[in-house]
Amino acid sequence: MSGIPTDAPEGSRFIEATWPAPGGVRAGVTTRVGGHSRPPFDGFNLATHVGDEAQTVAANRAELAEMLALPEPPRWLNQTHGTTVVGPQVPTDRPEGDAAYTNRPGEVLAVLTADCLSVTLASHDGSEVAVAHAGWRGLAAGVIERTVDRFSVAGDELMAWLGPAIGPAHFVVGDEVREAFMREYPADASAFRGAAEAGKYHADLFALARSRLRRQGITRVFGGDRDTYALSDLFYSYRRDQGETGRMATLVWREKD
């Protein structure tokens, strides 16, 4: 990846995924650093649906493609907090879905987040990659499981990298969220810690994702250590910024031969 260090420092415009992916697989997440967007989207907002000016987002996206020397423009999705996984070479623009999969070199997959978790997957041989937008609704509904199902290999032949998300210290939810997970997997109770307010809990999205991945046979899981809410200079946060904010992009692709 031209010009991007393997271990990008905090404050970089793009943080490379820290995982032992095979050669030719590239992944990481953008930050809010740089770019052309004005407050409250300052500065490297990549979403067209948040109220930012269209031409500004277009300039940011063009800068992203140049900065990373992307082989193709990213496959942007119309995200709905669901479980639809978009396959390779979908002909429509902004297909509806919350995850994308490909086995085609050069196809750049992307999801947008600003507190929700991104989960990036790659097969051990590097021939297949995917990325999922996994907020609590998507996690509970099975977006990780649906994404893993698209691979031609079993879960024990996959690895995962967890991008930034709102951390448990700041992600307070009600009983309905806790129950949505525990209905199927009671052991997920360990990812919820009681909050000061009755009926409220601190929820750990990273732990919930690891639990889902483990059940799919995926034990090589990396990342999951950056809190979007806490790191205000680096990341957008929907909750911290009260809904008026930009979006980061988590990208994954296979380099062309």
Phi and psi restraints in degrees (value plus and minus 20) as a CYANA .aco file:
   2 SER   PHI     -80.5   -40.5
   2 SER   PSI     104.6   144.6
   3 GLY   PHI      59.0    99.0
   3 GLY   PSI     -20.5    19.5
   4 ILE   PHI    -131.0   -91.0
   4 ILE   PSI      97.3   137.3
   5 PRO   PHI     -86.4   -46.4
   5 PRO   PSI     133.3   173.3
   6 THR   PHI     -82.3   -42.3
   6 THR   PSI     -60.5   -20.5
   7 ASP   PHI    -131.8   -91.8
   7 ASP   PSI      59.2    99.2
   8 ALA   PHI     -85.9   -45.9
   8 ALA   PSI     111.2   151.2
   9 PRO   PHI     -92.3   -52.3
   9 PRO   PSI     137.5   177.5
  10 GLU   PHI     -77.7   -37.7
  10 GLU   PSI     117.9   157.9
  11 GLY   PHI      79.8   119.8
  11 GLY   PSI     -30.6     9.4
  12 SER   PHI     -88.9   -48.9
  12 SER   PSI     141.9   181.9
  13 ARG   PHI    -100.1   -60.1
  13 ARG   PSI     -37.8     2.2
  14 PHE   PHI    -165.3  -125.3
  14 PHE   PSI     106.7   146.7
  15 ILE   PHI    -125.4   -85.4
  15 ILE   PSI      95.1   135.1
  16 GLU   PHI     -88.8   -48.8
  16 GLU   PSI     122.3   162.3
  17 ALA   PHI     -82.1   -42.1
  17 ALA   PSI     113.1   153.1
  18 THR   PHI    -118.5   -78.5
  18 THR   PSI      65.6   105.6
  19 TRP   PHI    -172.3  -132.3
  19 TRP   PSI     137.0   177.0
  20 PRO   PHI    -104.8   -64.8
  20 PRO   PSI      33.2    73.2
  21 ALA   PHI     -86.5   -46.5
  21 ALA   PSI     128.3   168.3
  22 PRO   PHI     -85.7   -45.7
  22 PRO   PSI     139.2   179.2
  23 GLY   PHI     -76.6   -36.6
  23 GLY   PSI     119.8   159.8
  24 GLY   PHI      77.3   117.3
  24 GLY   PSI     -35.5     4.5
  25 VAL   PHI    -115.6   -75.6
  25 VAL   PSI     107.2   147.2
  26 ARG   PHI    -143.2  -103.2
  26 ARG   PSI     117.5   157.5
  27 ALA   PHI    -176.9  -136.9
  27 ALA   PSI     136.6   176.6
  28 GLY   PHI     148.1   188.1
  28 GLY   PSI    -193.7  -153.7
  29 VAL   PHI    -153.0  -113.0
  29 VAL   PSI     120.6   160.6
  30 THR   PHI     -97.6   -57.6
  30 THR   PSI     145.5   185.5
  31 THR   PHI    -137.3   -97.3
  31 THR   PSI    -196.2  -156.2
  32 ARG   PHI    -110.0   -70.0
  32 ARG   PSI     -19.0    21.0
  33 VAL   PHI     -90.1   -50.1
  33 VAL   PSI     114.6   154.6
  34 GLY   PHI      60.9   100.9
  34 GLY   PSI    -170.5  -130.5
  35 GLY   PHI      57.9    97.9
  35 GLY   PSI    -194.9  -154.9
  36 HIS   PHI    -138.5   -98.5
  36 HIS   PSI     -25.0    15.0
  37 SER   PHI     -93.8   -53.8
  37 SER   PSI     124.5   164.5
  38 ARG   PHI    -114.1   -74.1
  38 ARG   PSI     142.7   182.7
  39 PRO   PHI     -74.2   -34.2
  39 PRO   PSI     123.0   163.0
  40 PRO   PHI    -109.4   -69.4
  40 PRO   PSI      -7.9    32.1
  41 PHE   PHI    -118.4   -78.4
  41 PHE   PSI     -14.8    25.2
  42 ASP   PHI     -77.1   -37.1
  42 ASP   PSI     114.0   154.0
  43 GLY   PHI    -144.3  -104.3
  43 GLY   PSI     -46.9    -6.9
  44 PHE   PHI    -127.1   -87.1
  44 PHE   PSI      31.4    71.4
  45 ASN   PHI     -90.9   -50.9
  45 ASN   PSI     114.4   154.4
  46 LEU   PHI    -135.7   -95.7
  46 LEU   PSI     -10.9    29.1
  47 ALA   PHI    -122.8   -82.8
  47 ALA   PSI     119.7   159.7
  48 THR   PHI    -114.0   -74.0
  48 THR   PSI     -27.9    12.1
  49 HIS   PHI    -125.7   -85.7
  49 HIS   PSI     -10.1    29.9
  50 VAL   PHI    -123.6   -83.6
  50 VAL   PSI     -22.4    17.6
  51 GLY   PHI      86.4   126.4
  51 GLY   PSI     -22.6    17.4
  52 ASP   PHI     -91.9   -51.9
  52 ASP   PSI     137.4   177.4
  53 GLU   PHI     -87.9   -47.9
  53 GLU   PSI     115.2   155.2
  54 ALA   PHI     -79.4   -39.4
  54 ALA   PSI     -61.9   -21.9
  55 GLN   PHI     -89.0   -49.0
  55 GLN   PSI     -49.0    -9.0
  56 THR   PHI     -90.2   -50.2
  56 THR   PSI     -64.1   -24.1
  57 VAL   PHI     -82.5   -42.5
  57 VAL   PSI     -61.0   -21.0
  58 ALA   PHI     -79.8   -39.8
  58 ALA   PSI     -60.3   -20.3
  59 ALA   PHI     -86.2   -46.2
  59 ALA   PSI     -59.8   -19.8
  60 ASN   PHI     -84.3   -44.3
  60 ASN   PSI     -61.4   -21.4
  61 ARG   PHI     -87.4   -47.4
  61 ARG   PSI     -57.7   -17.7
  62 ALA   PHI     -85.1   -45.1
  62 ALA   PSI     -58.5   -18.5
  63 GLU   PHI     -87.0   -47.0
  63 GLU   PSI     -57.4   -17.4
  64 LEU   PHI     -80.5   -40.5
  64 LEU   PSI     -67.8   -27.8
  65 ALA   PHI     -81.5   -41.5
  65 ALA   PSI     -59.7   -19.7
  66 GLU   PHI     -91.1   -51.1
  66 GLU   PSI     -63.1   -23.1
  67 MET   PHI     -79.8   -39.8
  67 MET   PSI     -60.3   -20.3
  68 LEU   PHI    -118.5   -78.5
  68 LEU   PSI     -19.3    20.7
  69 ALA   PHI      30.2    70.2
  69 ALA   PSI      31.0    71.0
  70 LEU   PHI     -85.4   -45.4
  70 LEU   PSI     119.0   159.0
  71 PRO   PHI     -89.9   -49.9
  71 PRO   PSI     -44.8    -4.8
  72 GLU   PHI    -168.5  -128.5
  72 GLU   PSI     141.0   181.0
  73 PRO   PHI     -82.1   -42.1
  73 PRO   PSI     125.8   165.8
  74 PRO   PHI     -80.3   -40.3
  74 PRO   PSI     130.6   170.6
  75 ARG   PHI    -105.9   -65.9
  75 ARG   PSI      74.3   114.3
  76 TRP   PHI     -98.7   -58.7
  76 TRP   PSI     120.8   160.8
  77 LEU   PHI    -129.7   -89.7
  77 LEU   PSI     136.4   176.4
  78 ASN   PHI    -113.8   -73.8
  78 ASN   PSI      75.4   115.4
  79 GLN   PHI    -101.8   -61.8
  79 GLN   PSI     119.8   159.8
  80 THR   PHI    -151.7  -111.7
  80 THR   PSI      -8.0    32.0
  81 HIS   PHI      41.9    81.9
  81 HIS   PSI      14.0    54.0
  82 GLY   PHI    -129.8   -89.8
  82 GLY   PSI    -172.3  -132.3
  83 THR   PHI    -148.0  -108.0
  83 THR   PSI      -9.4    30.6
  84 THR   PHI     -90.1   -50.1
  84 THR   PSI     111.3   151.3
  85 VAL   PHI    -129.2   -89.2
  85 VAL   PSI     101.0   141.0
  86 VAL   PHI    -106.2   -66.2
  86 VAL   PSI     111.3   151.3
  87 GLY   PHI    -107.4   -67.4
  87 GLY   PSI    -199.4  -159.4
  88 PRO   PHI     -89.4   -49.4
  88 PRO   PSI     129.3   169.3
  89 GLN   PHI      35.9    75.9
  89 GLN   PSI      21.8    61.8
  90 VAL   PHI     -90.3   -50.3
  90 VAL   PSI     108.4   148.4
  91 PRO   PHI     -94.9   -54.9
  91 PRO   PSI     -40.0     0.0
  92 THR   PHI    -103.7   -63.7
  92 THR   PSI     135.3   175.3
  93 ASP   PHI    -104.1   -64.1
  93 ASP   PSI     116.0   156.0
  94 ARG   PHI      29.2    69.2
  94 ARG   PSI      40.9    80.9
  95 PRO   PHI     -83.4   -43.4
  95 PRO   PSI     128.2   168.2
  96 GLU   PHI     -94.4   -54.4
  96 GLU   PSI     109.0   149.0
  97 GLY   PHI     150.2   190.2
  97 GLY   PSI     145.2   185.2
  98 ASP   PHI    -142.6  -102.6
  98 ASP   PSI     -10.0    30.0
  99 ALA   PHI    -174.3  -134.3
  99 ALA   PSI     138.0   178.0
 100 ALA   PHI    -161.6  -121.6
 100 ALA   PSI     125.6   165.6
 101 TYR   PHI    -153.0  -113.0
 101 TYR   PSI     126.3   166.3
 102 THR   PHI    -173.1  -133.1
 102 THR   PSI     132.6   172.6
 103 ASN   PHI    -141.4  -101.4
 103 ASN   PSI      -4.0    36.0
 104 ARG   PHI    -124.1   -84.1
 104 ARG   PSI     100.0   140.0
 105 PRO   PHI     -77.8   -37.8
 105 PRO   PSI     120.0   160.0
 106 GLY   PHI      72.8   112.8
 106 GLY   PSI     -36.2     3.8
 107 GLU   PHI    -101.9   -61.9
 107 GLU   PSI     101.0   141.0
 108 VAL   PHI    -117.7   -77.7
 108 VAL   PSI      98.6   138.6
 109 LEU   PHI    -115.4   -75.4
 109 LEU   PSI     128.5   168.5
 110 ALA   PHI    -170.7  -130.7
 110 ALA   PSI     123.9   163.9
 111 VAL   PHI    -150.9  -110.9
 111 VAL   PSI     130.9   170.9
 112 LEU   PHI    -126.3   -86.3
 112 LEU   PSI     117.9   157.9
 113 THR   PHI    -164.0  -124.0
 113 THR   PSI     140.0   180.0
 114 ALA   PHI    -177.9  -137.9
 114 ALA   PSI      33.6    73.6
 115 ASP   PHI     115.4   155.4
 115 ASP   PSI     -58.1   -18.1
 116 CYS   PHI     -83.5   -43.5
 116 CYS   PSI     136.6   176.6
 117 LEU   PHI    -107.4   -67.4
 117 LEU   PSI     122.7   162.7
 118 SER   PHI    -126.9   -86.9
 118 SER   PSI     117.2   157.2
 119 VAL   PHI    -141.6  -101.6
 119 VAL   PSI      96.4   136.4
 120 THR   PHI    -124.3   -84.3
 120 THR   PSI     116.0   156.0
 121 LEU   PHI    -145.3  -105.3
 121 LEU   PSI     128.0   168.0
 122 ALA   PHI    -168.4  -128.4
 122 ALA   PSI     123.3   163.3
 123 SER   PHI     -93.6   -53.6
 123 SER   PSI     135.2   175.2
 124 HIS   PHI     -82.4   -42.4
 124 HIS   PSI     -47.4    -7.4
 125 ASP   PHI    -109.2   -69.2
 125 ASP   PSI     -24.9    15.1
 126 GLY   PHI      60.4   100.4
 126 GLY   PSI     -12.4    27.6
 127 SER   PHI    -104.1   -64.1
 127 SER   PSI     -34.1     5.9
 128 GLU   PHI    -158.1  -118.1
 128 GLU   PSI     119.2   159.2
 129 VAL   PHI    -160.1  -120.1
 129 VAL   PSI     140.0   180.0
 130 ALA   PHI    -178.4  -138.4
 130 ALA   PSI     142.5   182.5
 131 VAL   PHI    -165.1  -125.1
 131 VAL   PSI     120.8   160.8
 132 ALA   PHI    -147.0  -107.0
 132 ALA   PSI     121.9   161.9
 133 HIS   PHI    -110.3   -70.3
 133 HIS   PSI      93.4   133.4
 134 ALA   PHI    -148.7  -108.7
 134 ALA   PSI      57.4    97.4
 135 GLY   PHI     -96.6   -56.6
 135 GLY   PSI    -195.1  -155.1
 136 TRP   PHI     -85.4   -45.4
 136 TRP   PSI     -55.7   -15.7
 137 ARG   PHI     -84.3   -44.3
 137 ARG   PSI     -65.8   -25.8
 138 GLY   PHI     -85.5   -45.5
 138 GLY   PSI     -61.3   -21.3
 139 LEU   PHI     -80.2   -40.2
 139 LEU   PSI     -68.7   -28.7
 140 ALA   PHI     -84.8   -44.8
 140 ALA   PSI     -53.2   -13.2
 141 ALA   PHI    -101.5   -61.5
 141 ALA   PSI     -35.8     4.2
 142 GLY   PHI      86.4   126.4
 142 GLY   PSI       8.4    48.4
 143 VAL   PHI     -83.6   -43.6
 143 VAL   PSI     -55.0   -15.0
 144 ILE   PHI     -85.3   -45.3
 144 ILE   PSI     -67.1   -27.1
 145 GLU   PHI     -80.1   -40.1
 145 GLU   PSI     -62.7   -22.7
 146 ARG   PHI     -84.5   -44.5
 146 ARG   PSI     -57.1   -17.1
 147 THR   PHI     -89.0   -49.0
 147 THR   PSI     -65.1   -25.1
 148 VAL   PHI     -79.0   -39.0
 148 VAL   PSI     -56.5   -16.5
 149 ASP   PHI     -81.0   -41.0
 149 ASP   PSI     -43.0    -3.0
 150 ARG   PHI     -94.5   -54.5
 150 ARG   PSI     -39.1     0.9
 151 PHE   PHI     -95.4   -55.4
 151 PHE   PSI     132.9   172.9
 152 SER   PHI    -105.6   -65.6
 152 SER   PSI     -25.5    14.5
 153 VAL   PHI    -137.7   -97.7
 153 VAL   PSI     143.7   183.7
 154 ALA   PHI     -94.1   -54.1
 154 ALA   PSI     145.2   185.2
 155 GLY   PHI     -79.1   -39.1
 155 GLY   PSI     -51.5   -11.5
 156 ASP   PHI     -92.4   -52.4
 156 ASP   PSI     -22.6    17.4
 157 GLU   PHI    -128.0   -88.0
 157 GLU   PSI      -2.3    37.7
 158 LEU   PHI    -140.2  -100.2
 158 LEU   PSI     137.3   177.3
 159 MET   PHI    -147.3  -107.3
 159 MET   PSI     139.1   179.1
 160 ALA   PHI    -153.9  -113.9
 160 ALA   PSI     128.3   168.3
 161 TRP   PHI    -147.7  -107.7
 161 TRP   PSI     108.0   148.0
 162 LEU   PHI    -116.7   -76.7
 162 LEU   PSI     104.4   144.4
 163 GLY   PHI    -100.2   -60.2
 163 GLY   PSI    -192.3  -152.3
 164 PRO   PHI     -89.2   -49.2
 164 PRO   PSI     132.3   172.3
 165 ALA   PHI    -181.2  -141.2
 165 ALA   PSI     147.9   187.9
 166 ILE   PHI     -83.1   -43.1
 166 ILE   PSI     111.0   151.0
 167 GLY   PHI    -104.1   -64.1
 167 GLY   PSI     143.1   183.1
 168 PRO   PHI     -82.1   -42.1
 168 PRO   PSI     -44.1    -4.1
 169 ALA   PHI     -85.2   -45.2
 169 ALA   PSI     -44.7    -4.7
 170 HIS   PHI    -136.6   -96.6
 170 HIS   PSI     -32.8     7.2
 171 PHE   PHI    -115.0   -75.0
 171 PHE   PSI      73.6   113.6
 172 VAL   PHI    -123.3   -83.3
 172 VAL   PSI     107.8   147.8
 173 VAL   PHI    -150.4  -110.4
 173 VAL   PSI     149.3   189.3
 174 GLY   PHI    -116.4   -76.4
 174 GLY   PSI    -197.7  -157.7
 175 ASP   PHI     -77.6   -37.6
 175 ASP   PSI     -55.5   -15.5
 176 GLU   PHI     -83.5   -43.5
 176 GLU   PSI     -52.6   -12.6
 177 VAL   PHI     -92.0   -52.0
 177 VAL   PSI     -66.6   -26.6
 178 ARG   PHI     -79.2   -39.2
 178 ARG   PSI     -63.4   -23.4
 179 GLU   PHI     -88.4   -48.4
 179 GLU   PSI     -51.2   -11.2
 180 ALA   PHI     -81.2   -41.2
 180 ALA   PSI     -52.7   -12.7
 181 PHE   PHI    -104.6   -64.6
 181 PHE   PSI     -62.0   -22.0
 182 MET   PHI     -93.3   -53.3
 182 MET   PSI     -40.1    -0.1
 183 ARG   PHI     -77.5   -37.5
 183 ARG   PSI     -59.3   -19.3
 184 GLU   PHI    -116.3   -76.3
 184 GLU   PSI     -58.0   -18.0
 185 TYR   PHI    -151.6  -111.6
 185 TYR   PSI      69.2   109.2
 186 PRO   PHI     -76.2   -36.2
 186 PRO   PSI     -46.8    -6.8
 187 ALA   PHI     -86.1   -46.1
 187 ALA   PSI     -36.9     3.1
 188 ASP   PHI     -88.7   -48.7
 188 ASP   PSI     -25.1    14.9
 189 ALA   PHI     -76.9   -36.9
 189 ALA   PSI     -47.1    -7.1
 190 SER   PHI     -86.8   -46.8
 190 SER   PSI     -36.4     3.6
 191 ALA   PHI    -107.1   -67.1
 191 ALA   PSI     -18.1    21.9
 192 PHE   PHI    -141.5  -101.5
 192 PHE   PSI     107.6   147.6
 193 ARG   PHI    -139.4   -99.4
 193 ARG   PSI     115.1   155.1
 194 GLY   PHI     -77.0   -37.0
 194 GLY   PSI     117.3   157.3
 195 ALA   PHI    -118.5   -78.5
 195 ALA   PSI     155.9   195.9
 196 ALA   PHI     -84.9   -44.9
 196 ALA   PSI     -55.1   -15.1
 197 GLU   PHI    -104.8   -64.8
 197 GLU   PSI     115.2   155.2
 198 ALA   PHI     -79.7   -39.7
 198 ALA   PSI     117.2   157.2
 199 GLY   PHI      57.8    97.8
 199 GLY   PSI     -10.9    29.1
 200 LYS   PHI    -137.4   -97.4
 200 LYS   PSI     132.0   172.0
 201 TYR   PHI    -161.4  -121.4
 201 TYR   PSI     129.0   169.0
 202 HIS   PHI    -105.3   -65.3
 202 HIS   PSI      97.8   137.8
 203 ALA   PHI    -123.3   -83.3
 203 ALA   PSI     118.1   158.1
 204 ASP   PHI    -126.2   -86.2
 204 ASP   PSI      76.3   116.3
 205 LEU   PHI     -81.8   -41.8
 205 LEU   PSI     -56.5   -16.5
 206 PHE   PHI     -83.6   -43.6
 206 PHE   PSI     -64.2   -24.2
 207 ALA   PHI     -85.3   -45.3
 207 ALA   PSI     -59.6   -19.6
 208 LEU   PHI     -84.2   -44.2
 208 LEU   PSI     -60.1   -20.1
 209 ALA   PHI     -87.3   -47.3
 209 ALA   PSI     -63.0   -23.0
 210 ARG   PHI     -81.2   -41.2
 210 ARG   PSI     -58.1   -18.1
 211 SER   PHI     -81.8   -41.8
 211 SER   PSI     -65.3   -25.3
 212 ARG   PHI     -85.2   -45.2
 212 ARG   PSI     -62.3   -22.3
 213 LEU   PHI     -83.7   -43.7
 213 LEU   PSI     -63.2   -23.2
 214 ARG   PHI     -80.1   -40.1
 214 ARG   PSI     -59.4   -19.4
 215 ARG   PHI     -87.8   -47.8
 215 ARG   PSI     -40.0     0.0
 216 GLN   PHI    -110.9   -70.9
 216 GLN   PSI     -15.3    24.7
 217 GLY   PHI      67.4   107.4
 217 GLY   PSI     -11.5    28.5
 218 ILE   PHI    -113.9   -73.9
 218 ILE   PSI      89.2   129.2
 219 THR   PHI    -127.2   -87.2
 219 THR   PSI     -34.9     5.1
 220 ARG   PHI    -111.5   -71.5
 220 ARG   PSI      69.1   109.1
 221 VAL   PHI    -142.3  -102.3
 221 VAL   PSI     109.3   149.3
 222 PHE   PHI    -148.0  -108.0
 222 PHE   PSI     145.6   185.6
 223 GLY   PHI      58.9    98.9
 223 GLY   PSI    -174.5  -134.5
 224 GLY   PHI      56.5    96.5
 224 GLY   PSI      17.3    57.3
 225 ASP   PHI    -153.1  -113.1
 225 ASP   PSI       0.1    40.1
 226 ARG   PHI    -146.4  -106.4
 226 ARG   PSI     105.5   145.5
 227 ASP   PHI    -118.2   -78.2
 227 ASP   PSI      93.0   133.0
 228 THR   PHI     -82.9   -42.9
 228 THR   PSI     -56.0   -16.0
 229 TYR   PHI     -86.3   -46.3
 229 TYR   PSI     -61.4   -21.4
 230 ALA   PHI     -97.5   -57.5
 230 ALA   PSI     -52.8   -12.8
 231 LEU   PHI    -117.1   -77.1
 231 LEU   PSI      51.5    91.5
 232 SER   PHI     -88.7   -48.7
 232 SER   PSI     -46.4    -6.4
 233 ASP   PHI     -97.4   -57.4
 233 ASP   PSI     -35.9     4.1
 234 LEU   PHI    -129.0   -89.0
 234 LEU   PSI     -57.2   -17.2
 235 PHE   PHI    -149.5  -109.5
 235 PHE   PSI     132.4   172.4
 236 TYR   PHI     -96.1   -56.1
 236 TYR   PSI     131.2   171.2
 237 SER   PHI    -164.0  -124.0
 237 SER   PSI      96.5   136.5
 238 TYR   PHI     -81.2   -41.2
 238 TYR   PSI     -63.3   -23.3
 239 ARG   PHI     -92.6   -52.6
 239 ARG   PSI     -66.3   -26.3
 240 ARG   PHI     -81.6   -41.6
 240 ARG   PSI     -59.9   -19.9
 241 ASP   PHI    -115.3   -75.3
 241 ASP   PSI      -5.2    34.8
 242 GLN   PHI      34.5    74.5
 242 GLN   PSI      21.5    61.5
 243 GLY   PHI      65.7   105.7
 243 GLY   PSI     -31.0     9.0
 244 GLU   PHI    -129.8   -89.8
 244 GLU   PSI      72.6   112.6
 245 THR   PHI    -182.5  -142.5
 245 THR   PSI     153.8   193.8
 246 GLY   PHI    -110.5   -70.5
 246 GLY   PSI    -185.5  -145.5
 247 ARG   PHI    -157.8  -117.8
 247 ARG   PSI     121.7   161.7
 248 MET   PHI    -109.2   -69.2
 248 MET   PSI     142.9   182.9
 249 ALA   PHI    -139.3   -99.3
 249 ALA   PSI     111.5   151.5
 250 THR   PHI    -119.8   -79.8
 250 THR   PSI     106.3   146.3
 251 LEU   PHI    -140.5  -100.5
 251 LEU   PSI     128.1   168.1
 252 VAL   PHI    -168.7  -128.7
 252 VAL   PSI     121.6   161.6
 253 TRP   PHI    -179.4  -139.4
 253 TRP   PSI     141.9   181.9
 254 ARG   PHI    -122.8   -82.8
 254 ARG   PSI     109.0   149.0
 255 GLU   PHI     -85.9   -45.9
 255 GLU   PSI     126.9   166.9
 256 LYS   PHI     -90.4   -50.4
 256 LYS   PSI     126.1   166.1
